[in-house]
Amino acid sequence: FDFDDLGKYFSALSNEANLRDKEFGWLSSGGEPLYGTAGEPIAVVCVDISMTEIVKRRMNFSLIMLIILTLSTIFVYYIYSNLLNFYVVNPIKRLTDYLVRFGNSENGYDKDSIDEVDIRSGDEIEEMYHKFRYMQEQIIDYMDNLENMTAERERIGAEMEIATSIQKGMLEDMTSELVGRPEYDLYASMRPAREVGGDFYDFFMPGPNHIAILVADVSDKGVGAAFFMAIAKTLIKSYAKSSFSPADILARVDRQISEKNGVGMFVTVWFAIIDLNTGDVTYCNAGHDYPLINQDSKGYELVKSTHGPPVAFIPGMDFPENHFTLKRGDSIFLYTDGLNEAKRSDGERFGVDRMIEVLNAHSDEDSANLIWYMREAVDNFVGDEPQFDDMTMLGFTYKGRE
């Protein structure tokens, strides 16, 4: 038997095949020849290896590796989740809890409350924390300012109510004894565009046989205009005690106001003094809208005449004086430009023509109803468009003395 061939056989067998035997199980056999000193094969060494045992050990090894891998995964997950909670989840949760408290608590805008969060993660979470902190400070400042503004607005509102009350008190009351006299029918109305306005009307008796009527419009709106109005109205009434000339009275008022008129305001005035015995009207138009006059029952018409500049507009200018006579039943309608220039949403103005149409449609009414119809017509015309200017009207009908 050739030992060399036998060794080659077992070598090939060990590389290419595994043996299975009922008695010994799943075996893998291999052999190698042994050589003598002269290099001749003298024996063959054969080995049987149990593949069942090898597979078992491999399975055990795989199981151990699986356990180690599972434990390593759990350990890594535990470490990662703790780090994630520490650096990400917990800071975000603290920020979220704080923002919920900040939004819901009445005292949540305390400036020191966000210091309790104090995130120092050195990443985007910390940056977000600083952004929230800045936002909180801005909100707190805004709320503080809003609180101060609200308090200031309430204070201004209270002062405006006082100013409105004062201005209403300065305008002649329609329950005055001057309204219900038998010599004339008189009514006036002023509706400001704001809480207080720059328009004003007045009527008073500078003497037992005369009544003065006027409507005026200051060149601005609001508190400043109301203050200017109060000064002009007071001066006109004061100077009328010593003069029956509207031109002379307005000239004095013009000089008085122009001396210290640093704001550059001026006032347009239509001012008349009427002799209740004769119906003679002496009037002066200081840059104001022309009156609408109904004489001899011909209907209301726009009566134009020479007029001067507004009071305090060009200091030292003359104010031309004009005259006409009222008969029994004749009427005068005075107004400010807030009436004829009232506009609706398409930009169209109410205009003088519509005013004349309303007046003539209700010419038989007394002055109070006439003004009511005029106001109703304007309100229907403008609709929801906000009032942009003060609106003042005065109606006067001469009845004469017996």
C-alpha positions in Angstrom: 0.0 0.0 0.0 1.4 3.4 -1.0 1.5 5.6 2.1 2.1 8.6 0.0 -1.1 8.0 -2.0 -2.9 7.3 1.2 -1.8 10.6 2.8 -2.9 12.5 -0.3 -6.3 10.8 -0.1 -6.9 11.8 3.4 -5.7 15.3 2.7 -8.2 15.7 -0.1 -10.9 14.1 2.1 -10.3 16.6 4.8 -10.6 19.5 2.4 -13.7 18.3 0.4 -15.9 16.2 2.5 -17.3 15.5 5.9 -18.3 12.1 7.0 -21.5 11.2 8.8 -21.7 8.0 10.8 -24.6 6.6 12.8 -22.3 5.5 15.6 -20.0 8.5 15.8 -22.3 11.2 14.5 -21.3 14.0 12.2 -17.5 13.6 11.7 -14.9 15.4 9.7 -11.8 13.2 9.1 -8.4 14.1 7.8 -5.0 12.4 7.5 -1.4 13.3 6.7 1.6 10.9 5.9 4.6 10.7 8.1 8.1 10.6 6.4 11.3 9.0 7.6 14.7 10.4 7.7 15.3 9.4 4.1 12.1 11.2 3.1 10.1 8.0 2.5 6.5 7.8 3.9 6.4 5.4 6.8 3.0 6.0 8.3 -0.3 7.9 8.0 -1.9 10.0 10.9 -5.6 10.3 10.7 -7.9 12.5 12.8 -11.7 12.5 13.3 -13.3 15.7 14.4 -16.9 15.9 15.7 -18.7 18.5 13.7 -21.6 18.4 16.0 -19.4 19.6 18.8 -17.9 22.3 16.6 -21.4 23.5 15.6 -22.5 23.4 19.2 -19.5 25.5 20.2 -20.2 27.8 17.4 -23.8 28.2 18.5 -22.7 28.8 22.0 -20.2 31.4 20.8 -22.9 33.1 18.7 -25.2 33.1 21.6 -22.6 34.6 23.9 -21.8 37.3 21.2 -25.5 38.0 20.8 -25.9 38.4 24.6 -22.8 40.7 24.7 -24.1 42.7 21.7 -27.6 43.0 23.3 -26.1 44.1 26.6 -23.8 46.5 24.8 -26.8 47.9 22.9 -28.8 48.3 26.1 -25.9 50.0 27.8 -25.2 52.3 24.9 -28.9 53.2 24.6 -29.1 53.8 28.4 -26.0 56.1 28.2 -27.3 57.8 25.0 -30.9 58.3 26.4 -29.5 59.8 29.6 -27.3 62.1 27.7 -30.2 63.0 25.4 -32.4 63.7 28.3 -29.7 65.7 30.1 -28.7 67.8 27.2 -31.8 68.0 25.0 -35.1 66.6 26.5 -34.9 68.1 30.0 -33.8 71.6 28.8 -36.6 71.6 26.3 -39.1 70.3 28.9 -38.0 73.0 31.4 -38.4 75.7 28.7 -41.8 74.3 27.7 -43.0 74.2 31.3 -41.7 77.7 31.9 -43.4 79.1 28.8 -46.7 77.4 29.8 -46.4 79.1 33.2 -45.4 82.3 31.6 -48.4 82.3 29.3 -51.0 81.2 31.9 -49.8 82.8 35.2 -51.0 86.3 36.0 -47.5 86.9 37.5 -45.7 84.9 34.9 -44.0 88.0 33.4 -41.8 88.4 36.5 -38.3 89.3 35.1 -36.5 86.9 37.5 -38.6 83.8 36.8 -36.7 82.7 33.7 -33.4 82.6 35.7 -34.7 79.4 37.3 -34.3 77.6 33.9 -30.6 78.7 33.4 -29.6 76.3 30.6 -25.9 76.0 29.9 -25.7 73.1 27.4 -23.4 75.0 25.0 -25.5 74.1 21.9 -28.6 75.2 20.0 -30.7 74.5 23.1 -28.8 77.1 25.1 -29.1 79.5 22.2 -32.8 78.9 22.0 -33.0 79.6 25.8 -31.3 82.9 25.3 -33.7 83.7 22.5 -36.6 82.9 24.7 -35.1 85.0 27.5 -34.7 88.0 25.1 -38.3 87.5 23.9 -39.5 87.4 27.5 -37.7 90.6 28.3 -39.2 92.2 25.3 -42.7 91.0 26.2 -42.3 92.2 29.8 -41.1 95.6 28.6 -44.0 95.8 26.1 -46.5 94.8 28.9 -45.0 97.4 31.2 -45.2 100.0 28.5 -48.7 98.9 27.6 -49.7 99.2 31.3 -48.2 102.7 31.5 -49.9 103.6 28.1 -53.2 102.2 29.4 -52.9 104.3 32.6 -51.9 107.3 30.5 -54.7 106.7 28.1 -57.2 106.4 30.9 -55.9 109.6 32.4 -56.1 111.4 29.0 -59.6 109.9 28.5 -60.6 111.4 31.8 -59.1 114.7 30.9 -60.8 114.6 27.5 -64.1 113.9 29.2 -63.6 117.0 31.3 -62.5 119.0 28.2 -65.6 117.8 26.4 -67.8 118.7 29.3 -66.1 122.1 29.5 -66.6 122.7 25.8 -70.2 121.8 25.9 -70.6 124.1 28.9 -69.1 127.0 26.8 -71.5 126.4 24.0 -74.8 128.1 24.6 -77.4 125.7 26.0 -80.5 125.1 23.9 -82.6 125.3 27.1 -81.3 128.9 27.5 -83.9 131.6 28.0 -82.6 133.1 24.8 -83.9 130.2 22.7 -87.6 130.5 23.5 -88.2 134.2 23.0 -91.2 135.4 20.9 -89.1 137.7 18.6 -87.3 134.8 16.9 -86.8 131.1 16.5 -83.3 129.9 17.2 -81.5 126.6 17.4 -77.9 125.5 17.1 -75.9 122.2 17.1 -72.2 121.2 17.1 -71.0 117.7 16.5 -67.2 117.3 16.8 -65.2 114.8 14.8 -63.2 114.0 17.9 -63.9 114.3 21.6 -63.5 118.0 21.4 -63.7 120.2 18.3 -62.6 123.5 16.8 -66.1 124.6 15.6 -68.3 126.8 17.8 -71.5 128.7 17.7 -72.8 131.4 19.9 -75.8 133.7 20.4 -76.2 136.3 23.0 -77.9 139.7 23.5 -75.3 142.6 23.5 -78.3 144.9 24.3 -82.0 144.7 25.1 -82.9 145.2 21.4 -80.2 143.2 19.7 -79.1 139.6 19.4 -75.8 138.4 18.1 -75.4 135.1 16.3 -72.2 133.6 15.0 -70.7 130.3 13.7 -66.9 129.8 13.5 -64.4 127.2 12.5 -60.8 127.0 13.9 -58.2 125.8 11.4 -57.4 122.6 13.4 -59.1 119.9 15.4 -58.7 118.4 18.8 -57.6 119.9 22.1 -55.5 122.7 20.6 -58.4 123.8 18.4 -60.8 123.6 21.3 -58.5 125.8 23.4 -58.2 128.3 20.6 -61.9 128.2 20.1 -62.5 129.1 23.8 -60.2 132.1 23.5 -61.8 133.4 20.3 -65.4 132.9 21.6 -64.6 134.6 24.9 -63.0 137.6 23.2 -65.8 138.0 20.7 -68.4 138.0 23.5 -66.3 140.3 25.6 -65.8 143.0 22.9 -69.4 142.8 21.9 -70.4 144.4 25.2 -68.9 147.7 24.1 -69.7 147.7 20.3 -72.6 146.8 18.0 -70.2 146.6 15.0 -69.2 143.0 14.0 -66.3 144.4 12.0 -64.9 146.4 14.9 -65.3 143.5 17.2 -63.5 141.1 14.9 -60.7 143.6 14.4 -60.1 143.8 18.1 -60.2 140.0 18.5 -57.8 139.7 15.5 -55.3 142.1 17.2 -55.6 140.4 20.6 -55.0 136.8 19.2 -52.4 137.7 16.7 -50.1 139.2 19.4 -49.3 135.8 20.8 -50.3 133.3 18.2 -47.2 131.1 18.1 -49.0 128.1 16.8 -50.3 129.9 13.7 -53.9 129.0 14.1 -56.7 131.1 12.7 -60.5 131.0 12.8 -63.2 131.7 10.2 -66.2 133.5 11.5 -69.7 134.6 10.2 -70.9 137.1 12.8 -74.1 139.1 12.8 -75.9 141.5 15.1 -79.6 141.7 14.5 -81.9 144.5 15.6 -85.0 142.8 16.9 -87.2 145.9 16.4 -86.4 146.4 12.7 -84.9 143.2 11.5 -81.8 145.0 10.3 -78.8 142.7 10.1 -75.2 143.9 10.3 -72.8 141.2 9.7 -69.2 140.4 8.9 -67.8 137.4 7.1 -64.2 136.6 8.2 -63.3 133.9 5.6 -66.3 131.7 6.4 -68.7 129.8 4.2 -71.5 131.9 2.8 -74.8 131.7 4.6 -78.1 130.3 3.3 -80.9 132.8 3.6 -84.6 132.5 3.0 -86.3 135.9 2.3 -89.8 136.6 1.3 -90.6 132.9 1.3 -88.6 132.4 -1.9 -86.6 129.5 -0.5 -83.1 129.2 0.8 -80.4 130.7 -1.4 -76.6 131.0 -1.0 -76.0 134.7 -0.4 -72.5 135.8 -1.4 -71.0 139.1 -0.2 -67.6 140.7 0.4 -65.7 139.1 3.1 -62.3 139.5 4.8 -59.6 137.1 5.9 -60.0 134.7 8.8 -59.3 136.1 12.2 -55.6 135.9 13.1 -54.7 134.8 9.6 -53.3 138.1 8.3 -52.9 140.4 11.3 -54.1 144.0 10.9 -56.4 143.4 7.9 -59.8 145.1 7.7 -63.0 143.1 8.0 -65.7 144.5 5.6 -69.1 145.0 7.1 -72.4 144.2 5.2 -76.1 144.8 5.8 -79.5 143.4 4.9 -83.0 143.4 6.5 -85.0 140.4 7.6 -88.8 140.5 7.4 -91.1 138.5 9.5 -90.6 134.8 8.6 -87.2 135.2 7.0 -84.6 132.8 8.0 -80.8 132.4 8.2 -79.0 129.1 8.1 -75.3 129.1 9.2 -72.9 126.1 9.0 -69.3 125.1 8.9 -67.6 123.2 6.1 -67.9 119.9 7.9 -71.5 119.9 6.7 -71.2 120.6 3.0 -67.8 118.8 2.7 -69.1 115.6 4.3 -68.2 112.8 1.9 -69.3 109.2 1.4 -67.1 106.2 0.5 -66.8 107.1 -3.2 -65.4 110.5 -2.4 -68.5 112.5 -3.4 -69.3 115.5 -1.1 -72.6 116.4 0.3 -72.4 119.8 -1.2 -74.3 123.1 -0.9 -77.0 122.0 -3.5 -78.1 119.1 -1.3 -78.1 121.4 1.7 -80.4 123.8 -0.1 -82.6 120.9 -1.3 -83.1 119.7 2.3 -83.7 123.2 3.7 -86.3 124.0 1.1 -88.0 120.6 1.5 -88.5 121.5 5.2 -88.7 125.3 5.2 -91.9 125.3 7.2 -90.2 123.5 10.1 -88.7 125.3 13.1 -85.0 125.7 13.5 -84.6 122.6 15.7 -86.4 120.3 13.3 -84.7 121.9 10.3 -81.3 121.0 11.8 -82.5 117.5 12.7 -83.5 116.9 9.1 -80.2 118.2 7.8 -78.3 116.0 10.1 -80.3 113.0 9.1 -79.8 113.7 5.4 -76.0 114.0 5.9 -75.9 110.7 7.9 -77.9 108.9 5.2 -75.5 110.3 2.6 -72.2 109.4 4.2 -73.4 106.0 5.5 -70.6 104.2 7.4 -67.9 106.7 6.3 -66.4 108.2 9.5 -66.9 111.9 10.2 -63.7 113.7 9.3 -64.5 117.2 10.4 -66.5 119.1 13.0 -70.1 119.8 11.9 -71.9 122.9 13.2 -75.3 124.4 12.3 -77.3 127.4 13.5 -80.8 128.2 12.4 -82.5 131.6 13.0 -85.9 132.8 11.9 -87.0 136.4 12.6 -90.5 136.9 13.9 -90.2 140.6 14.9 -91.8 142.5 17.8 -95.3 143.6 18.0 
